[in-house]
């Protein structure tokens, strides 16, 4: 195999190094070759980001005959050292808000549902502490993590109580009185100052490491290699730190991407320039050389910033594409539909309908209505629950039929290759790639960044959060191997379309609200937006500016490409400025269904 000069420099390097690798730059291949170049007697630890990466890395090291390389995640390593030793029992999915309130017997105060709000903050305080490198809860200021003014006011009022109860819950875990959580045994592992006994440690995805794991890594007496991409840090909300910026090692770069060609590379570099809106000094320009070769679009994916954005797009898709048989959600599909974790979408719907007897979650059940739940969300910054409320407001009693339609088309993990469309949030497709990618219009825009930074003096701006939002768009764009479909609102100014980058037009005017019958049980697939009801030429042209204009060869070619890439009808309507009837009629005229399925 022919390596680039950058790769070769890493393979031949000595001493502690950090590798800043752009998306698709073959960092795993490089690391494997680095490990191969070390003495066969060397004991090597490769720290993977998650379980799926661990399994894939194990397979690759084994295929290369590198049996001296041990592959672990931070948590699998800690599990072996801590859980077995202390005979702990692990609570796989963590504690729900109501469970914490019950365990600690939290008392309500003058505030409505104060016991649940406090419990929510205890849960997050524990995560904050367990992922940190400090020794005591008292060494942290949890208020530093709060951004919302209403939530901040609540925490400030009850800070001592929240902190003392956080320590009490941790103490109960430590004594084995209650089951422990994954973050807890990782923290206990860090505090035990373990000696791992390896000659080399290869630390992957260093930009999203916890301070606790970084502390363990840096204390080891061995050769250390940390790998990652500064601009792919997207887990700040999980109290991750950019470890690449925390270590003083010799720096190497991998700037050539073998995933995508130069047009996508250029777009990625331009998106990173968005950071100039939030930095005092101009960002050091990132160089990405795209050497990927466009391939046939076998894998097609829709990527979103949020679960809400993704679910709404999936709803559009299953109602538009009647003949689509197979779709797939990266990760557990129930985590997107909130069917099996904590408060469910169905619980929020039952609260919306006043059916308290059908609500399973104790915390939701204690709420009188959605207004009270919204107050809870405001005081806890519970984004997931906030998304559920938005879905219920949008679709109401149509939700059960919608979820059923999605699940009926969903295929199991071992049949993923059969999926005609893959759906994922950016967080769940980290490290993955697809031939064709369509982005949902729920990412940060340059226009929004400009508005926020124009108000610097009036409004306190969370630069770290905005930096992470830009990173999310960058990660999403760089998942594409061959084709990228991106809403025009997400594009850098004056950036051109190309054979690989397709810009989807966005209707900026708000569309009329959906009728409640659209997803009724009997006509689940008869989606007809109310804007189609315009009964005159003038009315239709107001909402569809290109209606009745002739189709050109260029437009037909574009329509064919979008059809083959799996873009749904609604997005085609927005792009071409035409009615649903015009789009479907042209698809029939061009016989696209017969030709391409």
Secondary structure as a PSIPRED ss2 file (coil, helix, strand):
# PSIPRED VFORMAT (PSIPRED V4.0)

   1 X C   1.000  0.000  0.000
   2 X C   1.000  0.000  0.000
   3 X C   1.000  0.000  0.000
   4 X C   1.000  0.000  0.000
   5 X H   0.000  1.000  0.000
   6 X H   0.000  1.000  0.000
   7 X H   0.000  1.000  0.000
   8 X H   0.000  1.000  0.000
   9 X H   0.000  1.000  0.000
  10 X H   0.000  1.000  0.000
  11 X H   0.000  1.000  0.000
  12 X C   1.000  0.000  0.000
  13 X C   1.000  0.000  0.000
  14 X C   1.000  0.000  0.000
  15 X C   1.000  0.000  0.000
  16 X C   1.000  0.000  0.000
  17 X E   0.000  0.000  1.000
  18 X E   0.000  0.000  1.000
  19 X E   0.000  0.000  1.000
  20 X E   0.000  0.000  1.000
  21 X E   0.000  0.000  1.000
  22 X C   1.000  0.000  0.000
  23 X C   1.000  0.000  0.000
  24 X C   1.000  0.000  0.000
  25 X C   1.000  0.000  0.000
  26 X C   1.000  0.000  0.000
  27 X H   0.000  1.000  0.000
  28 X H   0.000  1.000  0.000
  29 X H   0.000  1.000  0.000
  30 X H   0.000  1.000  0.000
  31 X H   0.000  1.000  0.000
  32 X H   0.000  1.000  0.000
  33 X H   0.000  1.000  0.000
  34 X H   0.000  1.000  0.000
  35 X H   0.000  1.000  0.000
  36 X H   0.000  1.000  0.000
  37 X C   1.000  0.000  0.000
  38 X C   1.000  0.000  0.000
  39 X C   1.000  0.000  0.000
  40 X C   1.000  0.000  0.000
  41 X C   1.000  0.000  0.000
  42 X C   1.000  0.000  0.000
  43 X C   1.000  0.000  0.000
  44 X E   0.000  0.000  1.000
  45 X E   0.000  0.000  1.000
  46 X E   0.000  0.000  1.000
  47 X E   0.000  0.000  1.000
  48 X E   0.000  0.000  1.000
  49 X C   1.000  0.000  0.000
  50 X C   1.000  0.000  0.000
  51 X H   0.000  1.000  0.000
  52 X H   0.000  1.000  0.000
  53 X H   0.000  1.000  0.000
  54 X H   0.000  1.000  0.000
  55 X H   0.000  1.000  0.000
  56 X H   0.000  1.000  0.000
  57 X H   0.000  1.000  0.000
  58 X H   0.000  1.000  0.000
  59 X H   0.000  1.000  0.000
  60 X H   0.000  1.000  0.000
  61 X H   0.000  1.000  0.000
  62 X H   0.000  1.000  0.000
  63 X H   0.000  1.000  0.000
  64 X C   1.000  0.000  0.000
  65 X C   1.000  0.000  0.000
  66 X C   1.000  0.000  0.000
  67 X C   1.000  0.000  0.000
  68 X C   1.000  0.000  0.000
  69 X E   0.000  0.000  1.000
  70 X E   0.000  0.000  1.000
  71 X E   0.000  0.000  1.000
  72 X E   0.000  0.000  1.000
  73 X E   0.000  0.000  1.000
  74 X H   0.000  1.000  0.000
  75 X H   0.000  1.000  0.000
  76 X H   0.000  1.000  0.000
  77 X H   0.000  1.000  0.000
  78 X H   0.000  1.000  0.000
  79 X H   0.000  1.000  0.000
  80 X H   0.000  1.000  0.000
  81 X H   0.000  1.000  0.000
  82 X H   0.000  1.000  0.000
  83 X H   0.000  1.000  0.000
  84 X H   0.000  1.000  0.000
  85 X H   0.000  1.000  0.000
  86 X H   0.000  1.000  0.000
  87 X C   1.000  0.000  0.000
  88 X C   1.000  0.000  0.000
  89 X C   1.000  0.000  0.000
  90 X E   0.000  0.000  1.000
  91 X C   1.000  0.000  0.000
  92 X C   1.000  0.000  0.000
  93 X C   1.000  0.000  0.000
  94 X C   1.000  0.000  0.000
  95 X C   1.000  0.000  0.000
  96 X C   1.000  0.000  0.000
  97 X H   0.000  1.000  0.000
  98 X H   0.000  1.000  0.000
  99 X H   0.000  1.000  0.000
 100 X H   0.000  1.000  0.000
 101 X H   0.000  1.000  0.000
 102 X H   0.000  1.000  0.000
 103 X H   0.000  1.000  0.000
 104 X C   1.000  0.000  0.000
 105 X C   1.000  0.000  0.000
 106 X C   1.000  0.000  0.000
 107 X C   1.000  0.000  0.000
 108 X C   1.000  0.000  0.000
 109 X C   1.000  0.000  0.000
 110 X C   1.000  0.000  0.000
 111 X C   1.000  0.000  0.000
 112 X C   1.000  0.000  0.000
 113 X C   1.000  0.000  0.000
 114 X H   0.000  1.000  0.000
 115 X H   0.000  1.000  0.000
 116 X H   0.000  1.000  0.000
 117 X H   0.000  1.000  0.000
 118 X H   0.000  1.000  0.000
 119 X H   0.000  1.000  0.000
 120 X H   0.000  1.000  0.000
 121 X H   0.000  1.000  0.000
 122 X H   0.000  1.000  0.000
 123 X H   0.000  1.000  0.000
 124 X H   0.000  1.000  0.000
 125 X H   0.000  1.000  0.000
 126 X H   0.000  1.000  0.000
 127 X H   0.000  1.000  0.000
 128 X H   0.000  1.000  0.000
 129 X H   0.000  1.000  0.000
 130 X H   0.000  1.000  0.000
 131 X C   1.000  0.000  0.000
 132 X C   1.000  0.000  0.000
 133 X C   1.000  0.000  0.000
 134 X C   1.000  0.000  0.000
 135 X C   1.000  0.000  0.000
 136 X C   1.000  0.000  0.000
 137 X H   0.000  1.000  0.000
 138 X H   0.000  1.000  0.000
 139 X H   0.000  1.000  0.000
 140 X C   1.000  0.000  0.000
 141 X C   1.000  0.000  0.000
 142 X H   0.000  1.000  0.000
 143 X H   0.000  1.000  0.000
 144 X H   0.000  1.000  0.000
 145 X H   0.000  1.000  0.000
 146 X C   1.000  0.000  0.000
 147 X C   1.000  0.000  0.000
 148 X C   1.000  0.000  0.000
 149 X H   0.000  1.000  0.000
 150 X H   0.000  1.000  0.000
 151 X H   0.000  1.000  0.000
 152 X H   0.000  1.000  0.000
 153 X H   0.000  1.000  0.000
 154 X H   0.000  1.000  0.000
 155 X H   0.000  1.000  0.000
 156 X H   0.000  1.000  0.000
 157 X H   0.000  1.000  0.000
 158 X C   1.000  0.000  0.000
 159 X H   0.000  1.000  0.000
 160 X H   0.000  1.000  0.000
 161 X H   0.000  1.000  0.000
 162 X H   0.000  1.000  0.000
 163 X H   0.000  1.000  0.000
 164 X H   0.000  1.000  0.000
 165 X H   0.000  1.000  0.000
 166 X H   0.000  1.000  0.000
 167 X H   0.000  1.000  0.000
 168 X H   0.000  1.000  0.000
 169 X H   0.000  1.000  0.000
 170 X H   0.000  1.000  0.000
 171 X H   0.000  1.000  0.000
 172 X H   0.000  1.000  0.000
 173 X H   0.000  1.000  0.000
 174 X H   0.000  1.000  0.000
 175 X C   1.000  0.000  0.000
 176 X C   1.000  0.000  0.000
 177 X C   1.000  0.000  0.000
 178 X C   1.000  0.000  0.000
 179 X C   1.000  0.000  0.000
 180 X E   0.000  0.000  1.000
 181 X C   1.000  0.000  0.000
 182 X H   0.000  1.000  0.000
 183 X H   0.000  1.000  0.000
 184 X H   0.000  1.000  0.000
 185 X H   0.000  1.000  0.000
 186 X H   0.000  1.000  0.000
 187 X H   0.000  1.000  0.000
 188 X H   0.000  1.000  0.000
 189 X H   0.000  1.000  0.000
 190 X H   0.000  1.000  0.000
 191 X H   0.000  1.000  0.000
 192 X C   1.000  0.000  0.000
 193 X C   1.000  0.000  0.000
 194 X C   1.000  0.000  0.000
 195 X C   1.000  0.000  0.000
 196 X C   1.000  0.000  0.000
 197 X C   1.000  0.000  0.000
 198 X C   1.000  0.000  0.000
 199 X C   1.000  0.000  0.000
 200 X E   0.000  0.000  1.000
 201 X E   0.000  0.000  1.000
 202 X E   0.000  0.000  1.000
 203 X E   0.000  0.000  1.000
 204 X C   1.000  0.000  0.000
 205 X C   1.000  0.000  0.000
 206 X H   0.000  1.000  0.000
 207 X H   0.000  1.000  0.000
 208 X H   0.000  1.000  0.000
 209 X E   0.000  0.000  1.000
 210 X E   0.000  0.000  1.000
 211 X H   0.000  1.000  0.000
 212 X H   0.000  1.000  0.000
 213 X H   0.000  1.000  0.000
 214 X H   0.000  1.000  0.000
 215 X H   0.000  1.000  0.000
 216 X H   0.000  1.000  0.000
 217 X H   0.000  1.000  0.000
 218 X H   0.000  1.000  0.000
 219 X H   0.000  1.000  0.000
 220 X C   1.000  0.000  0.000
 221 X C   1.000  0.000  0.000
 222 X C   1.000  0.000  0.000
 223 X E   0.000  0.000  1.000
 224 X E   0.000  0.000  1.000
 225 X E   0.000  0.000  1.000
 226 X E   0.000  0.000  1.000
 227 X E   0.000  0.000  1.000
 228 X E   0.000  0.000  1.000
 229 X C   1.000  0.000  0.000
 230 X H   0.000  1.000  0.000
 231 X H   0.000  1.000  0.000
 232 X H   0.000  1.000  0.000
 233 X C   1.000  0.000  0.000
 234 X C   1.000  0.000  0.000
 235 X C   1.000  0.000  0.000
 236 X H   0.000  1.000  0.000
 237 X H   0.000  1.000  0.000
 238 X H   0.000  1.000  0.000
 239 X C   1.000  0.000  0.000
 240 X E   0.000  0.000  1.000
 241 X E   0.000  0.000  1.000
 242 X C   1.000  0.000  0.000
 243 X H   0.000  1.000  0.000
 244 X H   0.000  1.000  0.000
 245 X H   0.000  1.000  0.000
 246 X C   1.000  0.000  0.000
 247 X C   1.000  0.000  0.000
 248 X C   1.000  0.000  0.000
 249 X C   1.000  0.000  0.000
 250 X E   0.000  0.000  1.000
 251 X E   0.000  0.000  1.000
 252 X E   0.000  0.000  1.000
 253 X E   0.000  0.000  1.000
 254 X E   0.000  0.000  1.000
 255 X C   1.000  0.000  0.000
 256 X E   0.000  0.000  1.000
 257 X E   0.000  0.000  1.000
 258 X C   1.000  0.000  0.000
 259 X C   1.000  0.000  0.000
 260 X C   1.000  0.000  0.000
 261 X E   0.000  0.000  1.000
 262 X H   0.000  1.000  0.000
 263 X H   0.000  1.000  0.000
 264 X H   0.000  1.000  0.000
 265 X H   0.000  1.000  0.000
 266 X H   0.000  1.000  0.000
 267 X H   0.000  1.000  0.000
 268 X H   0.000  1.000  0.000
 269 X H   0.000  1.000  0.000
 270 X H   0.000  1.000  0.000
 271 X H   0.000  1.000  0.000
 272 X H   0.000  1.000  0.000
 273 X H   0.000  1.000  0.000
 274 X H   0.000  1.000  0.000
 275 X H   0.000  1.000  0.000
 276 X H   0.000  1.000  0.000
 277 X H   0.000  1.000  0.000
 278 X C   1.000  0.000  0.000
 279 X C   1.000  0.000  0.000
 280 X C   1.000  0.000  0.000
 281 X C   1.000  0.000  0.000
 282 X C   1.000  0.000  0.000
 283 X C   1.000  0.000  0.000
 284 X C   1.000  0.000  0.000
 285 X C   1.000  0.000  0.000
 286 X C   1.000  0.000  0.000
 287 X C   1.000  0.000  0.000
 288 X C   1.000  0.000  0.000
 289 X E   0.000  0.000  1.000
 290 X E   0.000  0.000  1.000
 291 X E   0.000  0.000  1.000
 292 X C   1.000  0.000  0.000
 293 X C   1.000  0.000  0.000
 294 X C   1.000  0.000  0.000
 295 X C   1.000  0.000  0.000
 296 X C   1.000  0.000  0.000
 297 X C   1.000  0.000  0.000
 298 X C   1.000  0.000  0.000
 299 X C   1.000  0.000  0.000
 300 X E   0.000  0.000  1.000
 301 X E   0.000  0.000  1.000
 302 X E   0.000  0.000  1.000
 303 X E   0.000  0.000  1.000
 304 X E   0.000  0.000  1.000
 305 X C   1.000  0.000  0.000
 306 X C   1.000  0.000  0.000
 307 X H   0.000  1.000  0.000
 308 X H   0.000  1.000  0.000
 309 X H   0.000  1.000  0.000
 310 X H   0.000  1.000  0.000
 311 X H   0.000  1.000  0.000
 312 X H   0.000  1.000  0.000
 313 X H   0.000  1.000  0.000
 314 X H   0.000  1.000  0.000
 315 X H   0.000  1.000  0.000
 316 X H   0.000  1.000  0.000
 317 X H   0.000  1.000  0.000
 318 X H   0.000  1.000  0.000
 319 X H   0.000  1.000  0.000
 320 X H   0.000  1.000  0.000
 321 X C   1.000  0.000  0.000
 322 X C   1.000  0.000  0.000
 323 X C   1.000  0.000  0.000
 324 X C   1.000  0.000  0.000
 325 X C   1.000  0.000  0.000
 326 X C   1.000  0.000  0.000
 327 X E   0.000  0.000  1.000
 328 X E   0.000  0.000  1.000
 329 X E   0.000  0.000  1.000
 330 X C   1.000  0.000  0.000
 331 X C   1.000  0.000  0.000
 332 X C   1.000  0.000  0.000
 333 X H   0.000  1.000  0.000
 334 X H   0.000  1.000  0.000
 335 X H   0.000  1.000  0.000
 336 X H   0.000  1.000  0.000
 337 X H   0.000  1.000  0.000
 338 X C   1.000  0.000  0.000
 339 X C   1.000  0.000  0.000
 340 X C   1.000  0.000  0.000
 341 X C   1.000  0.000  0.000
 342 X C   1.000  0.000  0.000
 343 X C   1.000  0.000  0.000
 344 X C   1.000  0.000  0.000
 345 X H   0.000  1.000  0.000
 346 X H   0.000  1.000  0.000
 347 X H   0.000  1.000  0.000
 348 X H   0.000  1.000  0.000
 349 X H   0.000  1.000  0.000
 350 X H   0.000  1.000  0.000
 351 X H   0.000  1.000  0.000
 352 X H   0.000  1.000  0.000
 353 X C   1.000  0.000  0.000
 354 X C   1.000  0.000  0.000
 355 X C   1.000  0.000  0.000
 356 X H   0.000  1.000  0.000
 357 X H   0.000  1.000  0.000
 358 X H   0.000  1.000  0.000
 359 X C   1.000  0.000  0.000
 360 X C   1.000  0.000  0.000
 361 X C   1.000  0.000  0.000
 362 X H   0.000  1.000  0.000
 363 X H   0.000  1.000  0.000
 364 X H   0.000  1.000  0.000
 365 X H   0.000  1.000  0.000
 366 X C   1.000  0.000  0.000
 367 X C   1.000  0.000  0.000
 368 X C   1.000  0.000  0.000
 369 X C   1.000  0.000  0.000
 370 X H   0.000  1.000  0.000
 371 X H   0.000  1.000  0.000
 372 X H   0.000  1.000  0.000
 373 X H   0.000  1.000  0.000
 374 X H   0.000  1.000  0.000
 375 X H   0.000  1.000  0.000
 376 X H   0.000  1.000  0.000
 377 X H   0.000  1.000  0.000
 378 X H   0.000  1.000  0.000
 379 X H   0.000  1.000  0.000
 380 X H   0.000  1.000  0.000
 381 X C   1.000  0.000  0.000
 382 X C   1.000  0.000  0.000
 383 X H   0.000  1.000  0.000
 384 X H   0.000  1.000  0.000
 385 X H   0.000  1.000  0.000
 386 X H   0.000  1.000  0.000
 387 X H   0.000  1.000  0.000
 388 X H   0.000  1.000  0.000
 389 X H   0.000  1.000  0.000
 390 X H   0.000  1.000  0.000
 391 X H   0.000  1.000  0.000
 392 X H   0.000  1.000  0.000
 393 X H   0.000  1.000  0.000
 394 X H   0.000  1.000  0.000
 395 X H   0.000  1.000  0.000
 396 X H   0.000  1.000  0.000
 397 X H   0.000  1.000  0.000
 398 X H   0.000  1.000  0.000
 399 X H   0.000  1.000  0.000
 400 X H   0.000  1.000  0.000
 401 X H   0.000  1.000  0.000
 402 X H   0.000  1.000  0.000
 403 X H   0.000  1.000  0.000
 404 X H   0.000  1.000  0.000
 405 X H   0.000  1.000  0.000
 406 X H   0.000  1.000  0.000
 407 X H   0.000  1.000  0.000
 408 X H   0.000  1.000  0.000
 409 X H   0.000  1.000  0.000
 410 X E   0.000  0.000  1.000
 411 X C   1.000  0.000  0.000
 412 X C   1.000  0.000  0.000
 413 X H   0.000  1.000  0.000
 414 X H   0.000  1.000  0.000
 415 X H   0.000  1.000  0.000
 416 X H   0.000  1.000  0.000
 417 X H   0.000  1.000  0.000
 418 X H   0.000  1.000  0.000
 419 X C   1.000  0.000  0.000
 420 X C   1.000  0.000  0.000
 421 X E   0.000  0.000  1.000
 422 X E   0.000  0.000  1.000
 423 X E   0.000  0.000  1.000
 424 X E   0.000  0.000  1.000
 425 X E   0.000  0.000  1.000
 426 X C   1.000  0.000  0.000
 427 X H   0.000  1.000  0.000
 428 X H   0.000  1.000  0.000
 429 X H   0.000  1.000  0.000
 430 X C   1.000  0.000  0.000
 431 X C   1.000  0.000  0.000
 432 X C   1.000  0.000  0.000
 433 X C   1.000  0.000  0.000
 434 X E   0.000  0.000  1.000
 435 X E   0.000  0.000  1.000
 436 X E   0.000  0.000  1.000
 437 X E   0.000  0.000  1.000
 438 X E   0.000  0.000  1.000
 439 X E   0.000  0.000  1.000
 440 X C   1.000  0.000  0.000
 441 X C   1.000  0.000  0.000
 442 X C   1.000  0.000  0.000
 443 X C   1.000  0.000  0.000
 444 X C   1.000  0.000  0.000
 445 X C   1.000  0.000  0.000
 446 X H   0.000  1.000  0.000
 447 X H   0.000  1.000  0.000
 448 X H   0.000  1.000  0.000
 449 X H   0.000  1.000  0.000
 450 X H   0.000  1.000  0.000
 451 X H   0.000  1.000  0.000
 452 X H   0.000  1.000  0.000
 453 X H   0.000  1.000  0.000
 454 X H   0.000  1.000  0.000
 455 X C   1.000  0.000  0.000
 456 X C   1.000  0.000  0.000
 457 X C   1.000  0.000  0.000
 458 X C   1.000  0.000  0.000
 459 X C   1.000  0.000  0.000
 460 X C   1.000  0.000  0.000
 461 X C   1.000  0.000  0.000
 462 X C   1.000  0.000  0.000
 463 X H   0.000  1.000  0.000
 464 X H   0.000  1.000  0.000
 465 X H   0.000  1.000  0.000
 466 X H   0.000  1.000  0.000
 467 X H   0.000  1.000  0.000
 468 X H   0.000  1.000  0.000
 469 X H   0.000  1.000  0.000
 470 X H   0.000  1.000  0.000
 471 X H   0.000  1.000  0.000
 472 X H   0.000  1.000  0.000
 473 X H   0.000  1.000  0.000
 474 X H   0.000  1.000  0.000
 475 X H   0.000  1.000  0.000
 476 X H   0.000  1.000  0.000
 477 X H   0.000  1.000  0.000
 478 X C   1.000  0.000  0.000
 479 X C   1.000  0.000  0.000
 480 X E   0.000  0.000  1.000
 481 X E   0.000  0.000  1.000
 482 X E   0.000  0.000  1.000
 483 X E   0.000  0.000  1.000
 484 X E   0.000  0.000  1.000
 485 X E   0.000  0.000  1.000
 486 X E   0.000  0.000  1.000
 487 X E   0.000  0.000  1.000
 488 X H   0.000  1.000  0.000
 489 X H   0.000  1.000  0.000
 490 X H   0.000  1.000  0.000
 491 X C   1.000  0.000  0.000
 492 X C   1.000  0.000  0.000
 493 X C   1.000  0.000  0.000
 494 X C   1.000  0.000  0.000
 495 X C   1.000  0.000  0.000
 496 X C   1.000  0.000  0.000
 497 X C   1.000  0.000  0.000
 498 X C   1.000  0.000  0.000
 499 X C   1.000  0.000  0.000
 500 X C   1.000  0.000  0.000
 501 X E   0.000  0.000  1.000
 502 X E   0.000  0.000  1.000
 503 X E   0.000  0.000  1.000
 504 X E   0.000  0.000  1.000
 505 X C   1.000  0.000  0.000
 506 X C   1.000  0.000  0.000
 507 X C   1.000  0.000  0.000
 508 X C   1.000  0.000  0.000
 509 X C   1.000  0.000  0.000
 510 X C   1.000  0.000  0.000
 511 X C   1.000  0.000  0.000
 512 X C   1.000  0.000  0.000
 513 X C   1.000  0.000  0.000
 514 X C   1.000  0.000  0.000
 515 X C   1.000  0.000  0.000
 516 X C   1.000  0.000  0.000
 517 X C   1.000  0.000  0.000
 518 X C   1.000  0.000  0.000
 519 X C   1.000  0.000  0.000
 520 X C   1.000  0.000  0.000
 521 X H   0.000  1.000  0.000
 522 X H   0.000  1.000  0.000
 523 X H   0.000  1.000  0.000
 524 X C   1.000  0.000  0.000
 525 X C   1.000  0.000  0.000
 526 X C   1.000  0.000  0.000
 527 X C   1.000  0.000  0.000
 528 X C   1.000  0.000  0.000
 529 X C   1.000  0.000  0.000
 530 X H   0.000  1.000  0.000
 531 X H   0.000  1.000  0.000
 532 X H   0.000  1.000  0.000
 533 X H   0.000  1.000  0.000
 534 X C   1.000  0.000  0.000
 535 X C   1.000  0.000  0.000
 536 X C   1.000  0.000  0.000
 537 X H   0.000  1.000  0.000
 538 X H   0.000  1.000  0.000
 539 X H   0.000  1.000  0.000
 540 X H   0.000  1.000  0.000
 541 X H   0.000  1.000  0.000
 542 X H   0.000  1.000  0.000
 543 X H   0.000  1.000  0.000
 544 X C   1.000  0.000  0.000
 545 X C   1.000  0.000  0.000
 546 X C   1.000  0.000  0.000
 547 X C   1.000  0.000  0.000
 548 X C   1.000  0.000  0.000
 549 X C   1.000  0.000  0.000
 550 X C   1.000  0.000  0.000
 551 X C   1.000  0.000  0.000
 552 X C   1.000  0.000  0.000
 553 X H   0.000  1.000  0.000
 554 X H   0.000  1.000  0.000
 555 X H   0.000  1.000  0.000
 556 X H   0.000  1.000  0.000
 557 X H   0.000  1.000  0.000
 558 X H   0.000  1.000  0.000
 559 X H   0.000  1.000  0.000
 560 X H   0.000  1.000  0.000
 561 X H   0.000  1.000  0.000
 562 X H   0.000  1.000  0.000
 563 X H   0.000  1.000  0.000
 564 X H   0.000  1.000  0.000
 565 X C   1.000  0.000  0.000
 566 X C   1.000  0.000  0.000
 567 X C   1.000  0.000  0.000
 568 X C   1.000  0.000  0.000
 569 X H   0.000  1.000  0.000
 570 X H   0.000  1.000  0.000
 571 X H   0.000  1.000  0.000
 572 X H   0.000  1.000  0.000
 573 X H   0.000  1.000  0.000
 574 X H   0.000  1.000  0.000
 575 X H   0.000  1.000  0.000
 576 X H   0.000  1.000  0.000
 577 X C   1.000  0.000  0.000
 578 X C   1.000  0.000  0.000
 579 X C   1.000  0.000  0.000
 580 X H   0.000  1.000  0.000
 581 X H   0.000  1.000  0.000
 582 X H   0.000  1.000  0.000
 583 X H   0.000  1.000  0.000
 584 X H   0.000  1.000  0.000
 585 X H   0.000  1.000  0.000
 586 X H   0.000  1.000  0.000
 587 X H   0.000  1.000  0.000
 588 X H   0.000  1.000  0.000
 589 X H   0.000  1.000  0.000
 590 X C   1.000  0.000  0.000
 591 X C   1.000  0.000  0.000
 592 X H   0.000  1.000  0.000
 593 X H   0.000  1.000  0.000
 594 X H   0.000  1.000  0.000
 595 X H   0.000  1.000  0.000
 596 X H   0.000  1.000  0.000
 597 X C   1.000  0.000  0.000
